[in-house]
Amino acid sequence: MDKLLYTAMSGAQHALMAQGIRANNLANANTQGFRADYEHASAYTLSGDGFHTRVLAQSQQAGSDFSAAPLQETGRELDIAIQGEGFIALQNGEQEGYTRAGNMLVSPEGELTINGHLVMGEGGPLQLPEFSALSIGSDGTVSLTPPGGGAQVEGGRIKLVRPDVGELQKGRDGLFYAVEPGALAMDEEIQLKQGYLEGANVNVVEEMVQNMTLSRQFELQVRAMKTADDQARAGARLIRGS
């Protein structure tokens, strides 16, 4: 009965992991720029003597859905949204991370940040001088009006990248990182929209349905493990009685 027990256990473990991923998607349904994740598993055939009849579920690294989400108009000058494909580059320690969230803030030191991470420019993190007004061009160029008024001056350009999605993996902090070490090159073609934010690409109804389906699958796997245990106990009783 151990064959049934371990096969059911591998299925239950994958269902439990998948439920966690779907629950995280639901929890971030209102998170700006969030990209939904999906579970990934492969069939793993146990090797050994005899016929290869035992196949277990082997969980793989979760994937992400990179489809675009609706844009929401905010009218706030520090809110930006990418039109089409691409990511905003951020500094996270010694690494460069990438996000679709565009809810920027200006720190007391004049640094542009998104969720606590420094926004990258062409030559490093962007740091702005004092200004009375700010505008962001469609190419990511930041233009500033001095405190006393007058002509606008350029404050830098936001670094935007457009890698192949296969080159990215999501970190535990929600940012995407390049699979290969090193920063990605800036893309000159990406267009921004000021005064807008991109929502999450989470389909709440679909996630709830998937969560219920996974819950049923988990229950079936647990029931199979209970059946294997009952059969093992019945076999043990027969041996003791003989």
C-alpha positions in Angstrom: 0.0 0.0 0.0 3.0 2.3 0.3 2.9 2.8 -3.5 -0.6 4.3 -3.3 0.3 6.3 -0.2 3.3 8.0 -1.8 1.5 8.7 -5.1 -1.4 10.3 -3.3 0.9 12.2 -1.0 2.8 13.8 -4.0 -0.6 14.9 -5.5 -1.7 16.3 -2.2 1.6 18.3 -1.8 1.2 19.8 -5.3 -2.5 20.7 -4.7 -1.5 22.4 -1.4 1.2 24.4 -3.1 -1.1 25.4 -5.9 -3.7 26.6 -3.4 -1.2 28.8 -1.8 -0.3 30.4 -5.2 -4.0 31.0 -6.0 -4.7 32.4 -2.6 -1.7 34.8 -3.1 -3.2 35.9 -6.5 -6.6 36.7 -4.8 -4.8 38.6 -2.0 -3.1 40.8 -4.6 -6.1 41.4 -6.8 -6.0 45.1 -6.0 -2.2 45.5 -6.0 -0.9 47.9 -8.6 1.0 46.2 -11.4 0.7 42.7 -9.9 1.2 39.8 -12.2 -0.7 36.6 -11.4 1.2 33.4 -10.8 0.2 29.9 -11.8 1.4 26.5 -10.6 3.5 24.2 -12.7 4.1 20.4 -12.2 5.6 17.6 -14.2 5.2 13.8 -14.1 8.1 12.1 -12.4 8.6 8.4 -13.1 10.3 6.5 -10.3 13.3 4.5 -11.6 14.3 1.1 -10.3 14.0 -2.6 -11.1 10.9 -3.9 -12.9 8.3 -1.9 -14.9 8.2 1.9 -14.5 4.6 2.1 -13.3 4.9 4.6 -10.4 4.5 8.2 -11.5 4.5 11.0 -9.0 3.6 14.7 -9.3 6.8 16.9 -9.1 6.1 20.6 -8.4 8.2 23.0 -10.5 8.9 26.8 -10.0 5.7 28.8 -10.4 5.2 30.7 -13.6 3.7 34.2 -14.1 1.0 35.6 -16.4 2.5 38.6 -18.2 -0.7 39.8 -19.9 -1.5 43.5 -19.6 -4.1 44.7 -17.0 -6.5 47.7 -17.4 -5.1 51.2 -16.8 -6.8 53.3 -14.1 -6.7 57.1 -14.4 -5.5 58.8 -11.1 -4.5 62.3 -12.3 -1.5 62.2 -10.0 1.7 63.5 -11.6 3.9 60.8 -10.0 1.8 57.9 -11.2 2.9 56.2 -14.4 1.8 53.2 -16.4 3.5 51.4 -19.2 1.6 51.1 -22.4 2.1 47.6 -23.9 5.1 45.5 -22.9 8.0 46.5 -20.7 9.0 47.1 -17.1 10.3 49.9 -14.8 13.8 49.3 -13.4 14.3 49.5 -9.7 17.3 49.2 -7.4 17.0 46.5 -4.7 20.3 46.4 -2.8 22.9 45.4 -5.3 20.4 43.9 -7.7 18.2 45.5 -10.4 14.6 44.5 -10.2 11.7 45.1 -12.5 8.0 46.0 -11.9 4.9 47.2 -13.7 3.7 49.2 -10.6 4.1 52.9 -11.2 3.0 54.5 -7.9 6.1 56.7 -7.4 7.0 58.8 -4.4 9.7 61.4 -3.8 11.9 60.9 -0.7 13.1 63.9 1.4 16.5 63.5 -0.4 14.7 63.9 -3.8 15.0 60.2 -4.8 12.2 58.7 -6.8 10.9 55.4 -5.2 8.3 52.7 -5.9 7.3 50.6 -2.8 10.6 51.6 -1.1 12.8 50.8 -4.0 14.8 53.4 -5.9 13.7 54.1 -9.5 16.6 53.6 -11.9 17.7 56.2 -14.5 20.1 55.8 -17.4 23.2 56.1 -15.1 21.8 55.0 -11.7 19.1 55.8 -9.3 17.2 59.0 -10.1 17.7 61.9 -7.7 15.8 65.1 -8.4 16.6 68.7 -7.3 13.9 70.8 -5.7 11.0 71.5 -7.9 7.5 73.1 -7.9 6.0 70.9 -10.6 6.9 67.7 -12.4 6.0 66.1 -15.7 7.0 62.8 -17.2 7.2 62.3 -20.9 6.0 59.3 -22.8 9.6 58.1 -23.2 10.2 58.4 -19.4 12.0 61.7 -19.4 11.3 63.6 -16.1 11.0 67.4 -16.6 11.0 69.8 -13.6 9.8 73.3 -13.0 12.2 75.1 -10.5 10.7 76.3 -7.2 10.7 80.0 -8.4 9.1 79.1 -11.7 10.7 79.5 -15.1 11.6 77.1 -17.9 11.5 73.4 -17.2 14.8 71.5 -16.7 15.4 67.8 -17.4 15.7 65.7 -14.2 16.7 62.4 -15.8 15.0 59.6 -17.6 13.4 56.6 -16.1 15.0 53.3 -17.1 12.5 51.1 -19.0 13.3 47.6 -20.2 11.6 45.1 -22.4 13.1 41.6 -22.0 11.7 38.3 -23.2 9.5 37.0 -20.4 11.6 33.8 -20.4 14.5 35.9 -19.2 12.7 36.9 -16.0 11.8 35.1 -12.7 9.7 36.5 -9.9 11.3 37.0 -6.5 9.7 36.7 -3.1 9.4 40.5 -2.9 7.1 40.6 -6.0 9.8 42.1 -8.2 11.0 40.4 -11.4 14.7 39.7 -11.8 16.9 38.6 -14.8 17.6 34.9 -14.8 21.1 35.6 -16.0 23.2 37.9 -13.7 23.5 41.5 -14.7 21.2 44.5 -15.5 19.0 44.5 -18.6 19.5 47.1 -21.3 17.3 50.1 -21.6 14.6 50.0 -24.3 14.1 53.3 -26.2 10.7 52.3 -27.7 8.6 51.8 -24.5 5.9 54.4 -23.9 4.6 55.7 -20.6 1.4 57.3 -19.6 1.5 59.9 -16.8 -1.4 60.1 -14.4 -2.4 56.4 -14.8 -1.7 53.2 -12.9 -2.0 49.7 -14.1 -4.0 47.3 -12.0 -3.4 43.6 -11.3 -4.1 41.1 -14.1 -5.9 38.7 -11.7 -9.2 37.3 -12.7 -10.9 36.9 -9.3 -13.7 34.6 -10.5 -11.2 32.3 -12.2 -8.9 32.2 -9.2 -11.8 31.3 -6.8 -13.0 28.5 -9.1 -9.5 27.1 -9.4 -9.1 27.3 -5.6 -12.2 25.3 -5.1 -11.1 22.7 -7.7 -7.8 22.4 -5.9 -9.5 22.0 -2.6 -11.5 19.1 -4.0 -8.4 17.5 -5.5 -6.6 17.8 -2.1 -9.5 16.1 -0.3 -9.5 13.2 -2.9 -5.7 12.7 -2.4 -6.1 12.7 1.4 -9.0 10.2 1.0 -6.7 8.0 -1.1 -4.1 8.1 1.6 -6.7 7.1 4.2 -7.7 4.2 2.0 -4.1 3.1 1.7 -3.8 3.2 5.5 -7.0 1.2 6.0 -5.9 -1.4 3.6 -2.5 -1.7 5.3 -4.1 -2.1 8.7 -6.5 -4.8 7.3 -3.5 -6.6 5.8 -1.7 -6.5 9.1 -4.7 -7.9 10.9 -4.9 -10.8 8.5 -1.2 -11.6 9.0 -1.5 -11.5 12.8 -4.6 -13.8 12.6 -2.9 -16.4 10.3 
